[in-house]
Amino acid sequence: MLSTIADYTRLTNDMGKSLTQVAKQPDVSRETDYFLSHIGNVKTIDDFLKDYRLYSYAMKAYGLSDMTYAKAFMRKVLTEGVASKDAFANKLTDTRYRQFAAAFNFAALGDKATQAAAATTGTATQYVTQTMEEKAGDQNEGLRLALYFTRKASTITTGYQILADKALTQVVQTAMGWSSTISSADIDAQAKMITDKIDLADFQDPAKVTKFVQRFAAMWDATQAQSDASTNPALVLIAGASTSISMDTNMLTTLQNIKFNR
């Protein structure tokens, strides 16, 4: 039986300790040591993109691993920087690209870009955090999503930002009891639905973020329990299984009817 909120509480109650434990793991420590000892030698965007080990480390740190192959795209992100409102990264709804361009600000700092704290220790911290979330997801995908949402919540200012990020979308849809099928609806309609039901300013308040994540965790666990009970053949043979499933369904319905207080 999943207990996403229990695992979430355990990790976040002492986040410093949790991150330290991940940072000391051999694979994480090895890659971080390489990154910190070599990133300062990178002077140009070309240098950065050519060293796959450095580049892929940085991409993972900012949650962009699935875009590591898109070097031409990332070159444009880095070349234009973030100073101009018309810069490529600033036009993208997904704020991760803007964060990446700000951390590796070749456009503004030139060959000194990789000496900035954001490009060195800042990126290493991001990498460890990202790794912790991924490892948590190996055991419980709901926990990974909860941790990720907590980290990103304060950056959310529009419904479109949520919709541009699959993980944020999944958290919000789950927490609000919305079917994933609504993702096929018009994007503007989806964004309006989000802002009609959620005051995004609440995500600037850590206490309200925690409350929202708790709602997500409860919905996630209830949904997973219902799914497990309805698909596991062994449970069909257990007397009272149908009653258990009914209880899970009732629980899910109750949670869906809980209004997220603004």
C-alpha positions as semicolon CSV with decimal commas, in nm:
position;residue;x (nm);y (nm);z (nm)
1;M;0,000;0,000;0,000
2;L;0,149;0,330;-0,107
3;S;0,191;0,604;0,150
4;T;0,309;0,894;-0,060
5;I;0,242;1,158;0,203
6;A;0,435;0,963;0,470
7;D;0,738;0,928;0,242
8;Y;0,707;1,292;0,135
9;T;0,695;1,411;0,495
10;R;0,995;1,198;0,589
11;L;1,208;1,341;0,307
12;T;1,104;1,704;0,337
13;N;1,126;1,723;0,716
14;D;1,504;1,710;0,681
15;M;1,569;1,798;0,319
16;G;1,932;1,885;0,389
17;K;2,003;1,535;0,520
18;S;1,815;1,374;0,231
19;L;2,017;1,571;-0,026
20;T;2,345;1,497;0,149
21;Q;2,276;1,124;0,141
22;V;2,211;1,139;-0,234
23;A;2,516;1,359;-0,299
24;K;2,741;1,100;-0,130
25;Q;2,624;0,814;-0,347
26;P;2,918;0,700;-0,566
27;D;2,758;0,763;-0,906
28;V;2,633;1,108;-0,806
29;S;2,957;1,204;-0,634
30;R;3,166;1,092;-0,932
31;E;2,966;1,294;-1,186
32;T;2,949;1,600;-0,964
33;D;3,324;1,595;-0,902
34;Y;3,386;1,577;-1,277
35;F;3,145;1,861;-1,347
36;L;3,285;2,096;-1,082
37;S;3,646;2,029;-1,178
38;H;3,592;2,078;-1,553
39;I;3,309;2,327;-1,606
40;G;3,540;2,623;-1,539
41;N;3,747;2,528;-1,843
42;V;3,450;2,582;-2,073
43;K;3,475;2,922;-2,241
44;T;3,222;2,905;-2,522
45;I;2,887;2,752;-2,605
46;D;3,064;2,522;-2,851
47;D;3,297;2,399;-2,575
48;F;2,996;2,329;-2,358
49;L;2,800;2,135;-2,618
50;K;3,103;1,930;-2,723
51;D;3,170;1,790;-2,376
52;Y;2,879;1,550;-2,350
53;R;2,951;1,461;-1,989
54;L;2,933;1,824;-1,876
55;Y;2,645;1,914;-2,102
56;S;2,430;1,612;-2,009
57;Y;2,499;1,673;-1,638
58;A;2,376;2,031;-1,673
59;M;2,072;1,928;-1,874
60;K;1,974;1,672;-1,612
61;A;2,024;1,930;-1,337
62;Y;1,756;2,150;-1,492
63;G;1,521;1,864;-1,574
64;L;1,595;1,876;-1,945
65;S;1,749;1,533;-2,001
66;D;1,495;1,447;-2,266
67;M;1,619;1,744;-2,471
68;T;1,990;1,662;-2,450
69;Y;1,987;1,548;-2,813
70;A;1,850;1,885;-2,933
71;K;2,180;2,072;-2,946
72;A;2,070;2,320;-3,213
73;F;1,769;2,411;-2,999
74;M;1,980;2,450;-2,685
75;R;2,242;2,650;-2,876
76;K;1,971;2,903;-2,959
77;V;1,860;2,911;-2,594
78;L;2,217;2,981;-2,479
79;T;2,310;3,220;-2,760
80;E;2,021;3,458;-2,701
81;G;2,040;3,449;-2,320
82;V;1,767;3,601;-2,106
83;A;1,829;3,977;-2,102
84;S;1,587;4,062;-2,382
85;K;1,217;3,990;-2,351
86;D;1,239;3,870;-2,710
87;A;1,511;3,616;-2,631
88;F;1,421;3,265;-2,738
89;A;1,419;3,125;-2,382
90;N;1,188;3,402;-2,264
91;K;0,936;3,318;-2,534
92;L;0,913;2,954;-2,430
93;T;0,633;2,871;-2,186
94;D;0,849;2,612;-2,009
95;T;1,055;2,813;-1,759
96;R;1,326;2,545;-1,734
97;Y;1,490;2,681;-2,049
98;R;1,501;3,030;-1,904
99;Q;1,657;2,894;-1,584
100;F;1,915;2,704;-1,786
101;A;2,007;3,009;-1,995
102;A;2,031;3,221;-1,680
103;A;2,261;2,968;-1,512
104;F;2,489;2,939;-1,816
105;N;2,467;3,300;-1,924
106;F;2,716;3,307;-2,210
107;A;2,519;3,588;-2,374
108;A;2,591;3,826;-2,086
109;L;2,911;3,690;-1,932
110;G;3,099;3,545;-2,229
111;D;3,392;3,326;-2,131
112;K;3,327;3,400;-1,761
113;A;2,982;3,237;-1,771
114;T;3,096;2,905;-1,629
115;Q;3,264;3,069;-1,332
116;A;2,938;3,205;-1,191
117;A;2,795;3,034;-0,883
118;A;2,477;2,947;-1,072
119;A;2,678;2,752;-1,329
120;T;2,890;2,569;-1,072
121;T;2,759;2,496;-0,723
122;G;2,409;2,606;-0,819
123;T;2,394;2,351;-1,098
124;A;2,545;2,080;-0,877
125;T;2,274;2,142;-0,617
126;Q;2,010;2,122;-0,889
127;Y;2,160;1,793;-1,010
128;V;2,153;1,635;-0,666
129;T;1,795;1,750;-0,613
130;Q;1,688;1,616;-0,951
131;T;1,859;1,285;-0,878
132;M;1,691;1,257;-0,540
133;E;1,353;1,305;-0,706
134;E;1,430;1,044;-0,971
135;K;1,546;0,790;-0,715
136;A;1,232;0,855;-0,512
137;G;1,034;0,790;-0,829
138;D;1,195;0,448;-0,866
139;Q;0,999;0,343;-0,558
140;N;0,698;0,570;-0,586
141;E;0,624;0,788;-0,887
142;G;0,379;0,989;-0,680
143;L;0,658;1,086;-0,442
144;R;0,875;1,209;-0,728
145;L;0,589;1,420;-0,858
146;A;0,518;1,562;-0,511
147;L;0,880;1,661;-0,457
148;Y;0,906;1,812;-0,804
149;F;0,588;2,015;-0,762
150;T;0,706;2,145;-0,426
151;R;1,031;2,262;-0,583
152;K;0,865;2,428;-0,882
153;A;0,548;2,568;-0,723
154;S;0,681;2,917;-0,648
155;T;0,777;2,967;-1,015
156;I;0,422;2,906;-1,139
157;T;0,241;3,223;-1,240
158;T;0,017;3,106;-1,526
159;G;-0,187;2,802;-1,618
160;Y;0,015;2,772;-1,935
161;Q;0,332;2,708;-1,735
162;I;0,164;2,410;-1,574
163;L;0,042;2,278;-1,909
164;A;0,390;2,313;-2,060
165;D;0,531;2,074;-1,799
166;K;0,396;1,717;-1,803
167;A;0,484;1,654;-1,438
168;L;0,315;1,970;-1,313
169;T;0,012;1,892;-1,527
170;Q;-0,014;1,544;-1,379
171;V;0,005;1,675;-1,023
172;V;-0,263;1,937;-1,081
173;Q;-0,496;1,702;-1,268
174;T;-0,459;1,438;-0,998
175;A;-0,503;1,680;-0,710
176;M;-0,814;1,830;-0,863
177;G;-0,963;1,494;-0,962
178;W;-0,956;1,577;-1,332
179;S;-0,923;1,305;-1,593
180;S;-0,608;1,311;-1,802
181;T;-0,834;1,310;-2,107
182;I;-0,888;1,683;-2,064
183;S;-0,536;1,728;-2,202
184;S;-0,688;1,682;-2,546
185;A;-0,903;1,992;-2,497
186;D;-0,819;2,339;-2,628
187;I;-0,509;2,471;-2,450
188;D;-0,671;2,805;-2,365
189;A;-0,970;2,625;-2,216
190;Q;-0,741;2,410;-2,003
191;A;-0,548;2,714;-1,878
192;K;-0,873;2,891;-1,787
193;M;-0,995;2,580;-1,606
194;I;-0,682;2,583;-1,393
195;T;-0,701;2,951;-1,299
196;D;-1,077;2,928;-1,237
197;K;-1,025;2,652;-0,981
198;I;-0,685;2,738;-0,832
199;D;-0,548;3,071;-0,710
200;L;-0,193;3,040;-0,841
201;A;-0,080;3,310;-0,596
202;D;-0,127;3,045;-0,326
203;F;0,179;2,867;-0,462
204;Q;0,392;3,148;-0,319
205;D;0,290;3,031;0,028
206;P;0,482;2,719;0,142
207;A;0,201;2,618;0,378
208;K;-0,054;2,626;0,097
209;V;0,182;2,439;-0,133
210;T;0,214;2,168;0,132
211;K;-0,164;2,149;0,160
212;F;-0,199;2,113;-0,216
213;V;0,069;1,843;-0,227
214;Q;-0,106;1,657;0,055
215;R;-0,425;1,666;-0,149
216;F;-0,235;1,532;-0,450
217;A;-0,074;1,256;-0,242
218;A;-0,407;1,142;-0,100
219;M;-0,566;1,136;-0,446
220;W;-0,265;0,958;-0,593
221;D;-0,262;0,684;-0,330
222;A;-0,638;0,635;-0,349
223;T;-0,627;0,610;-0,727
224;Q;-0,335;0,366;-0,720
225;A;-0,504;0,153;-0,455
226;Q;-0,821;0,140;-0,659
227;S;-0,628;0,045;-0,971
228;D;-0,432;-0,228;-0,791
229;A;-0,745;-0,374;-0,636
230;S;-0,936;-0,384;-0,963
231;T;-0,656;-0,540;-1,169
232;N;-0,497;-0,789;-0,929
233;P;-0,653;-1,134;-0,992
234;A;-0,560;-1,251;-0,644
235;L;-0,781;-0,989;-0,486
236;V;-1,080;-1,115;-0,676
237;L;-1,051;-1,442;-0,481
238;I;-1,043;-1,268;-0,148
239;A;-1,376;-1,245;0,028
240;G;-1,487;-0,891;0,063
241;A;-1,259;-0,764;-0,213
242;S;-1,549;-0,600;-0,387
243;T;-1,634;-0,417;-0,067
244;S;-1,276;-0,297;-0,040
245;I;-1,285;-0,170;-0,395
246;S;-1,612;0,006;-0,325
247;M;-1,457;0,173;-0,023
248;D;-1,163;0,291;-0,233
249;T;-1,405;0,430;-0,491
250;N;-1,600;0,612;-0,222
251;M;-1,278;0,752;-0,082
252;L;-1,177;0,877;-0,426
253;T;-1,517;1,039;-0,477
254;T;-1,493;1,210;-0,139
255;L;-1,147;1,344;-0,215
256;Q;-1,261;1,473;-0,552
257;N;-1,534;1,671;-0,380
258;I;-1,293;1,840;-0,141
259;K;-1,254;2,201;-0,249
260;F;-0,903;2,335;-0,253
261;N;-0,926;2,639;-0,025
262;R;-0,774;2,952;-0,165
